[in-house]
Amino acid sequence: MIRKAVITDAKAIVKVQIDTWRTTDRNIVPEDYLKQMSDDDREEMWKTILSSGSAYVAENENGEIIGFSRILKAEII
């Protein structure tokens, strides 16, 4: 199921984000950077993002968040 993300989804989004980076970017991003990724720092960042209502999450049949999408708005300068 896809639904609009809410602030309480921040922790689960962070888990997906960090797990994904550590798995898919292992040979692209320096190992030290991947190891130092902080759940707490990212959770605060995601709470700010989610307060703007600009993200969606994908849930499995058990209601666990397994993916996310953030909508970025383009600006013409």
Backbone as XML, in Angstrom:
<?xml version="1.0"?>
<chain id="A" units="angstrom">
  <residue number="1" name="MET">
    <atom name="N" x="0.838" y="-1.170" z="0.000"/>
    <atom name="CA" x="0.000" y="0.000" z="0.000"/>
    <atom name="C" x="0.892" y="1.245" z="0.000"/>
  </residue>
  <residue number="2" name="ILE">
    <atom name="N" x="0.483" y="2.245" z="-0.742"/>
    <atom name="CA" x="1.171" y="3.535" z="-0.777"/>
    <atom name="C" x="0.269" y="4.539" z="-0.061"/>
  </residue>
  <residue number="3" name="ARG">
    <atom name="N" x="0.868" y="5.329" z="0.820"/>
    <atom name="CA" x="0.101" y="6.364" z="1.523"/>
    <atom name="C" x="0.996" y="7.555" z="1.811"/>
  </residue>
  <residue number="4" name="LYS">
    <atom name="N" x="0.369" y="8.661" z="2.113"/>
    <atom name="CA" x="1.113" y="9.869" z="2.488"/>
    <atom name="C" x="1.803" y="9.621" z="3.824"/>
  </residue>
  <residue number="5" name="ALA">
    <atom name="N" x="3.056" y="10.000" z="3.904"/>
    <atom name="CA" x="3.832" y="9.800" z="5.134"/>
    <atom name="C" x="3.446" y="10.838" z="6.182"/>
  </residue>
  <residue number="6" name="VAL">
    <atom name="N" x="3.551" y="10.421" z="7.446"/>
    <atom name="CA" x="3.299" y="11.312" z="8.581"/>
    <atom name="C" x="4.551" y="11.333" z="9.457"/>
  </residue>
  <residue number="7" name="ILE">
    <atom name="N" x="4.624" y="12.290" z="10.349"/>
    <atom name="CA" x="5.826" y="12.483" z="11.167"/>
    <atom name="C" x="6.213" y="11.215" z="11.936"/>
  </residue>
  <residue number="8" name="THR">
    <atom name="N" x="5.233" y="10.456" z="12.387"/>
    <atom name="CA" x="5.552" y="9.243" z="13.145"/>
    <atom name="C" x="6.192" y="8.151" z="12.283"/>
  </residue>
  <residue number="9" name="ASP">
    <atom name="N" x="6.252" y="8.352" z="10.971"/>
    <atom name="CA" x="6.917" y="7.405" z="10.076"/>
    <atom name="C" x="8.427" y="7.642" z="9.988"/>
  </residue>
  <residue number="10" name="ALA">
    <atom name="N" x="8.903" y="8.729" z="10.575"/>
    <atom name="CA" x="10.303" y="9.132" z="10.418"/>
    <atom name="C" x="11.284" y="8.008" z="10.770"/>
  </residue>
  <residue number="11" name="LYS">
    <atom name="N" x="11.101" y="7.369" z="11.900"/>
    <atom name="CA" x="12.042" y="6.334" z="12.351"/>
    <atom name="C" x="12.103" y="5.172" z="11.350"/>
  </residue>
  <residue number="12" name="ALA">
    <atom name="N" x="10.961" y="4.731" z="10.849"/>
    <atom name="CA" x="10.923" y="3.621" z="9.892"/>
    <atom name="C" x="11.535" y="4.027" z="8.552"/>
  </residue>
  <residue number="13" name="ILE">
    <atom name="N" x="11.316" y="5.268" z="8.128"/>
    <atom name="CA" x="11.918" y="5.756" z="6.886"/>
    <atom name="C" x="13.426" y="5.764" z="7.016"/>
  </residue>
  <residue number="14" name="VAL">
    <atom name="N" x="13.925" y="6.221" z="8.149"/>
    <atom name="CA" x="15.373" y="6.257" z="8.385"/>
    <atom name="C" x="15.971" y="4.851" z="8.307"/>
  </residue>
  <residue number="15" name="LYS">
    <atom name="N" x="15.301" y="3.883" z="8.880"/>
    <atom name="CA" x="15.804" y="2.508" z="8.829"/>
    <atom name="C" x="15.916" y="2.036" z="7.386"/>
  </residue>
  <residue number="16" name="VAL">
    <atom name="N" x="14.881" y="2.280" z="6.599"/>
    <atom name="CA" x="14.914" y="1.887" z="5.183"/>
    <atom name="C" x="16.030" y="2.637" z="4.463"/>
  </residue>
  <residue number="17" name="GLN">
    <atom name="N" x="16.141" y="3.929" z="4.710"/>
    <atom name="CA" x="17.147" y="4.744" z="4.029"/>
    <atom name="C" x="18.567" y="4.268" z="4.339"/>
  </residue>
  <residue number="18" name="ILE">
    <atom name="N" x="18.874" y="4.091" z="5.608"/>
    <atom name="CA" x="20.223" y="3.687" z="5.988"/>
    <atom name="C" x="20.529" y="2.264" z="5.509"/>
  </residue>
  <residue number="19" name="ASP">
    <atom name="N" x="19.579" y="1.349" z="5.689"/>
    <atom name="CA" x="19.793" y="-0.024" z="5.215"/>
    <atom name="C" x="20.028" y="-0.052" z="3.708"/>
  </residue>
  <residue number="20" name="THR">
    <atom name="N" x="19.282" y="0.759" z="2.977"/>
    <atom name="CA" x="19.427" y="0.811" z="1.517"/>
    <atom name="C" x="20.789" y="1.353" z="1.128"/>
  </residue>
  <residue number="21" name="TRP">
    <atom name="N" x="21.189" y="2.454" z="1.734"/>
    <atom name="CA" x="22.505" y="3.027" z="1.427"/>
    <atom name="C" x="23.611" y="2.012" z="1.719"/>
  </residue>
  <residue number="22" name="ARG">
    <atom name="N" x="23.540" y="1.389" z="2.859"/>
    <atom name="CA" x="24.604" y="0.459" z="3.257"/>
    <atom name="C" x="24.649" y="-0.775" z="2.368"/>
  </residue>
  <residue number="23" name="THR">
    <atom name="N" x="23.534" y="-1.130" z="1.763"/>
    <atom name="CA" x="23.486" y="-2.294" z="0.882"/>
    <atom name="C" x="23.845" y="-1.931" z="-0.557"/>
  </residue>
  <residue number="24" name="THR">
    <atom name="N" x="23.174" y="-0.935" z="-1.103"/>
    <atom name="CA" x="23.341" y="-0.643" z="-2.528"/>
    <atom name="C" x="24.539" y="0.242" z="-2.849"/>
  </residue>
  <residue number="25" name="ASP">
    <atom name="N" x="24.980" y="1.049" z="-1.905"/>
    <atom name="CA" x="26.084" y="1.979" z="-2.171"/>
    <atom name="C" x="27.409" y="1.534" z="-1.568"/>
  </residue>
  <residue number="26" name="ARG">
    <atom name="N" x="27.473" y="0.294" z="-1.155"/>
    <atom name="CA" x="28.646" y="-0.220" z="-0.452"/>
    <atom name="C" x="29.958" y="0.047" z="-1.197"/>
  </residue>
  <residue number="27" name="ASN">
    <atom name="N" x="30.001" y="-0.139" z="-2.494"/>
    <atom name="CA" x="31.242" y="0.047" z="-3.253"/>
    <atom name="C" x="31.298" y="1.390" z="-3.971"/>
  </residue>
  <residue number="28" name="ILE">
    <atom name="N" x="30.339" y="2.265" z="-3.657"/>
    <atom name="CA" x="30.288" y="3.581" z="-4.290"/>
    <atom name="C" x="30.643" y="4.672" z="-3.287"/>
  </residue>
  <residue number="29" name="VAL">
    <atom name="N" x="30.068" y="4.571" z="-2.105"/>
    <atom name="CA" x="30.263" y="5.555" z="-1.039"/>
    <atom name="C" x="31.294" y="4.993" z="-0.057"/>
  </residue>
  <residue number="30" name="PRO">
    <atom name="N" x="32.211" y="5.827" z="0.427"/>
    <atom name="CA" x="33.218" y="5.330" z="1.373"/>
    <atom name="C" x="32.589" y="4.629" z="2.585"/>
  </residue>
  <residue number="31" name="GLU">
    <atom name="N" x="33.175" y="3.508" z="2.968"/>
    <atom name="CA" x="32.686" y="2.691" z="4.082"/>
    <atom name="C" x="32.564" y="3.497" z="5.378"/>
  </residue>
  <residue number="32" name="ASP">
    <atom name="N" x="33.518" y="4.370" z="5.641"/>
    <atom name="CA" x="33.473" y="5.195" z="6.857"/>
    <atom name="C" x="32.221" y="6.064" z="6.894"/>
  </residue>
  <residue number="33" name="TYR">
    <atom name="N" x="31.849" y="6.613" z="5.745"/>
    <atom name="CA" x="30.647" y="7.447" z="5.689"/>
    <atom name="C" x="29.404" y="6.611" z="5.993"/>
  </residue>
  <residue number="34" name="LEU">
    <atom name="N" x="29.329" y="5.433" z="5.403"/>
    <atom name="CA" x="28.172" y="4.563" z="5.628"/>
    <atom name="C" x="28.065" y="4.138" z="7.092"/>
  </residue>
  <residue number="35" name="LYS">
    <atom name="N" x="29.193" y="3.876" z="7.717"/>
    <atom name="CA" x="29.181" y="3.458" z="9.118"/>
    <atom name="C" x="28.760" y="4.578" z="10.060"/>
  </residue>
  <residue number="36" name="GLN">
    <atom name="N" x="29.101" y="5.822" z="9.713"/>
    <atom name="CA" x="28.810" y="6.940" z="10.619"/>
    <atom name="C" x="27.406" y="7.503" z="10.448"/>
  </residue>
  <residue number="37" name="MET">
    <atom name="N" x="26.631" y="6.980" z="9.500"/>
    <atom name="CA" x="25.265" y="7.478" z="9.306"/>
    <atom name="C" x="24.482" y="7.289" z="10.604"/>
  </residue>
  <residue number="38" name="SER">
    <atom name="N" x="23.882" y="8.369" z="11.084"/>
    <atom name="CA" x="23.225" y="8.367" z="12.387"/>
    <atom name="C" x="21.705" y="8.335" z="12.254"/>
  </residue>
  <residue number="39" name="ASP">
    <atom name="N" x="21.098" y="7.378" z="12.938"/>
    <atom name="CA" x="19.638" y="7.302" z="12.964"/>
    <atom name="C" x="19.045" y="8.588" z="13.540"/>
  </residue>
  <residue number="40" name="ASP">
    <atom name="N" x="19.619" y="9.069" z="14.638"/>
    <atom name="CA" x="19.066" y="10.240" z="15.328"/>
    <atom name="C" x="19.105" y="11.490" z="14.441"/>
  </residue>
  <residue number="41" name="ASP">
    <atom name="N" x="20.253" y="11.735" z="13.794"/>
    <atom name="CA" x="20.371" y="12.911" z="12.920"/>
    <atom name="C" x="19.379" y="12.830" z="11.772"/>
  </residue>
  <residue number="42" name="ARG">
    <atom name="N" x="19.294" y="11.680" z="11.154"/>
    <atom name="CA" x="18.399" y="11.512" z="10.012"/>
    <atom name="C" x="16.933" y="11.554" z="10.437"/>
  </residue>
  <residue number="43" name="GLU">
    <atom name="N" x="16.633" y="11.055" z="11.619"/>
    <atom name="CA" x="15.244" y="11.087" z="12.089"/>
    <atom name="C" x="14.765" y="12.524" z="12.248"/>
  </residue>
  <residue number="44" name="GLU">
    <atom name="N" x="15.597" y="13.384" z="12.801"/>
    <atom name="CA" x="15.226" y="14.794" z="12.930"/>
    <atom name="C" x="15.040" y="15.434" z="11.560"/>
  </residue>
  <residue number="45" name="MET">
    <atom name="N" x="15.933" y="15.102" z="10.622"/>
    <atom name="CA" x="15.824" y="15.625" z="9.262"/>
    <atom name="C" x="14.494" y="15.192" z="8.641"/>
  </residue>
  <residue number="46" name="TRP">
    <atom name="N" x="14.156" y="13.903" z="8.797"/>
    <atom name="CA" x="12.919" y="13.388" z="8.211"/>
    <atom name="C" x="11.679" y="13.961" z="8.887"/>
  </residue>
  <residue number="47" name="LYS">
    <atom name="N" x="11.731" y="14.231" z="10.162"/>
    <atom name="CA" x="10.584" y="14.865" z="10.828"/>
    <atom name="C" x="10.314" y="16.236" z="10.218"/>
  </residue>
  <residue number="48" name="THR">
    <atom name="N" x="11.378" y="16.956" z="9.908"/>
    <atom name="CA" x="11.231" y="18.263" z="9.266"/>
    <atom name="C" x="10.636" y="18.102" z="7.873"/>
  </residue>
  <residue number="49" name="ILE">
    <atom name="N" x="11.157" y="17.156" z="7.113"/>
    <atom name="CA" x="10.642" y="16.903" z="5.763"/>
    <atom name="C" x="9.169" y="16.502" z="5.824"/>
  </residue>
  <residue number="50" name="LEU">
    <atom name="N" x="8.843" y="15.591" z="6.728"/>
    <atom name="CA" x="7.481" y="15.079" z="6.810"/>
    <atom name="C" x="6.482" y="16.126" z="7.287"/>
  </residue>
  <residue number="51" name="SER">
    <atom name="N" x="6.953" y="17.101" z="8.047"/>
    <atom name="CA" x="6.043" y="18.154" z="8.501"/>
    <atom name="C" x="5.556" y="19.007" z="7.338"/>
  </residue>
  <residue number="52" name="SER">
    <atom name="N" x="6.271" y="18.961" z="6.218"/>
    <atom name="CA" x="5.841" y="19.708" z="5.031"/>
    <atom name="C" x="4.864" y="18.907" z="4.179"/>
  </residue>
  <residue number="53" name="GLY">
    <atom name="N" x="4.664" y="17.618" z="4.525"/>
    <atom name="CA" x="3.709" y="16.794" z="3.794"/>
    <atom name="C" x="4.162" y="16.417" z="2.403"/>
  </residue>
  <residue number="54" name="SER">
    <atom name="N" x="5.466" y="16.288" z="2.208"/>
    <atom name="CA" x="5.975" y="16.064" z="0.858"/>
    <atom name="C" x="6.595" y="14.679" z="0.660"/>
  </residue>
  <residue number="55" name="ALA">
    <atom name="N" x="6.053" y="13.662" z="1.318"/>
    <atom name="CA" x="6.611" y="12.316" z="1.158"/>
    <atom name="C" x="5.499" y="11.271" z="1.236"/>
  </residue>
  <residue number="56" name="TYR">
    <atom name="N" x="5.812" y="10.125" z="0.643"/>
    <atom name="CA" x="4.904" y="8.979" z="0.668"/>
    <atom name="C" x="5.689" y="7.756" z="1.113"/>
  </residue>
  <residue number="57" name="VAL">
    <atom name="N" x="4.994" y="6.782" z="1.684"/>
    <atom name="CA" x="5.637" y="5.532" z="2.075"/>
    <atom name="C" x="4.913" y="4.359" z="1.426"/>
  </residue>
  <residue number="58" name="ALA">
    <atom name="N" x="5.669" y="3.282" z="1.247"/>
    <atom name="CA" x="5.105" y="2.009" z="0.783"/>
    <atom name="C" x="5.148" y="1.060" z="1.968"/>
  </residue>
  <residue number="59" name="GLU">
    <atom name="N" x="4.022" y="0.394" z="2.218"/>
    <atom name="CA" x="3.941" y="-0.560" z="3.322"/>
    <atom name="C" x="3.680" y="-1.959" z="2.778"/>
  </residue>
  <residue number="60" name="ASN">
    <atom name="N" x="4.231" y="-2.952" z="3.471"/>
    <atom name="CA" x="3.918" y="-4.329" z="3.108"/>
    <atom name="C" x="2.592" y="-4.734" z="3.744"/>
  </residue>
  <residue number="61" name="GLU">
    <atom name="N" x="2.213" y="-5.996" z="3.560"/>
    <atom name="CA" x="0.916" y="-6.466" z="4.077"/>
    <atom name="C" x="0.839" y="-6.451" z="5.604"/>
  </residue>
  <residue number="62" name="ASN">
    <atom name="N" x="1.989" y="-6.339" z="6.274"/>
    <atom name="CA" x="2.018" y="-6.260" z="7.739"/>
    <atom name="C" x="2.053" y="-4.825" z="8.252"/>
  </residue>
  <residue number="63" name="GLY">
    <atom name="N" x="1.969" y="-3.857" z="7.346"/>
    <atom name="CA" x="1.995" y="-2.454" z="7.742"/>
    <atom name="C" x="3.382" y="-1.903" z="7.999"/>
  </residue>
  <residue number="64" name="GLU">
    <atom name="N" x="4.417" y="-2.662" z="7.632"/>
    <atom name="CA" x="5.800" y="-2.195" z="7.811"/>
    <atom name="C" x="6.215" y="-1.349" z="6.613"/>
  </residue>
  <residue number="65" name="ILE">
    <atom name="N" x="6.891" y="-0.254" z="6.890"/>
    <atom name="CA" x="7.367" y="0.609" z="5.813"/>
    <atom name="C" x="8.565" y="-0.055" z="5.146"/>
  </residue>
  <residue number="66" name="ILE">
    <atom name="N" x="8.440" y="-0.231" z="3.826"/>
    <atom name="CA" x="9.490" y="-0.900" z="3.063"/>
    <atom name="C" x="10.084" y="-0.002" z="1.972"/>
  </residue>
  <residue number="67" name="GLY">
    <atom name="N" x="9.538" y="1.196" z="1.830"/>
    <atom name="CA" x="10.036" y="2.139" z="0.840"/>
    <atom name="C" x="9.434" y="3.513" z="1.087"/>
  </residue>
  <residue number="68" name="PHE">
    <atom name="N" x="10.015" y="4.509" z="0.434"/>
    <atom name="CA" x="9.521" y="5.870" z="0.592"/>
    <atom name="C" x="9.865" y="6.689" z="-0.636"/>
  </residue>
  <residue number="69" name="SER">
    <atom name="N" x="9.175" y="7.791" z="-0.776"/>
    <atom name="CA" x="9.433" y="8.722" z="-1.873"/>
    <atom name="C" x="9.244" y="10.128" z="-1.345"/>
  </residue>
  <residue number="70" name="ARG">
    <atom name="N" x="10.141" y="10.979" z="-1.726"/>
    <atom name="CA" x="10.038" y="12.385" z="-1.321"/>
    <atom name="C" x="9.777" y="13.212" z="-2.562"/>
  </residue>
  <residue number="71" name="ILE">
    <atom name="N" x="8.855" y="14.120" z="-2.467"/>
    <atom name="CA" x="8.520" y="14.989" z="-3.597"/>
    <atom name="C" x="9.286" y="16.286" z="-3.439"/>
  </residue>
  <residue number="72" name="LEU">
    <atom name="N" x="10.081" y="16.585" z="-4.434"/>
    <atom name="CA" x="10.826" y="17.843" z="-4.443"/>
    <atom name="C" x="10.163" y="18.804" z="-5.424"/>
  </residue>
  <residue number="73" name="LYS">
    <atom name="N" x="10.020" y="20.018" z="-5.034"/>
    <atom name="CA" x="9.400" y="21.013" z="-5.892"/>
    <atom name="C" x="10.478" y="21.773" z="-6.637"/>
  </residue>
  <residue number="74" name="ALA">
    <atom name="N" x="10.290" y="21.875" z="-7.935"/>
    <atom name="CA" x="11.230" y="22.642" z="-8.750"/>
    <atom name="C" x="10.900" y="24.132" z="-8.622"/>
  </residue>
  <residue number="75" name="GLU">
    <atom name="N" x="11.935" y="24.922" z="-8.611"/>
    <atom name="CA" x="11.743" y="26.366" z="-8.545"/>
    <atom name="C" x="12.367" y="27.011" z="-9.760"/>
  </residue>
  <residue number="76" name="ILE">
    <atom name="N" x="11.683" y="27.979" z="-10.308"/>
    <atom name="CA" x="12.229" y="28.737" z="-11.421"/>
    <atom name="C" x="12.791" y="30.021" z="-10.841"/>
  </residue>
  <residue number="77" name="ILE">
    <atom name="N" x="14.047" y="30.245" z="-11.142"/>
    <atom name="CA" x="14.713" y="31.437" z="-10.595"/>
    <atom name="C" x="14.935" y="32.450" z="-11.689"/>
  </residue>
</chain>
